[in-house]
């Protein structure tokens, strides 16, 4: 049986190793995208000087609106708990577009785009740089290859665990450490064997959650196994019960629909207390509490656009199970659920995942074509 697992491990890894390495490496590069982007584009994300109280939101929005092209409109404003961070004025198009403004001076800092490096890493991670086909019925080959490779990666990892599993405590000791002073061959061997087992659980978590974006059948089955009906849950989003209220109440404030946004923000902050991020849009305020846990967990405050009166509060803690699960799946996939500590762990695991196919190729080629030099290679039971 062990021999069968070994052959399965090798012959799945040989054709898929390159794709797995690319997927793991590009995923690792995306983990700290926000921090790197803020550092590289600090002129957009940070104000030059904190000067007293921020200007009213309607005044800041009035500075941004004349700079927008026809068809683009403001959908909300995002504020963080850091007074040095500029305000983010969100736009309807393209997706996730925003203009940044100095909340103390009213200066429009500009509209940064996603760094080209991270655009490429995202496309590599999801689609191997493939373009989405215009025909909806056509096969999206890049997505299909990544998804299939990730699915089979789960089998590779599981067979790897079987092959690693030691028979004695002495073998466990040898298979759990990476030798640094016994030559390059021993180092690559240990990195593949011991390094692989250290990253196993995290790589499995990344693969099993990542597949929910690759295959519709897997998505439905995965969430069904977690007790979530994806058809009824509507993707985990709460129903827009206050949308009609905000639109109808806005009739009394059509001259300046943002007039009460600053007052609403202050009211929400006084009620809510500490927060990581707050986004104000028409009729509602969404508040993110922490930089750990479910990264899509937000409390929602509904308000009257004409008067600024808070109409209702929907706390994340009170939401249905179904609406929480998808946020947790995303947080586990990217490793953000435990803050900076788990993100570092996920980064290291993904980088190890990228090296495993490469070290595996090295060991296979050496054993296959340089058998005479393999006498110094550690035995599998060692």
Helices and strands as residue ranges (DSSP letters): H 2-30, H 33-40, H 42-45, H 57-65, E 74-80, E 87-91, E 98-101, E 108-110, H 116-127, H 141-164, H 169-175, H 184-190, I 191-195, H 196-210, G 211-213, H 216-225, H 230-233, G 234-236, H 243-249, G 250-253, H 261-272, E 277-281, E 284-288, E 298-303, E 310-314, G 316-318, H 321-334, H 340-369, G 371-376
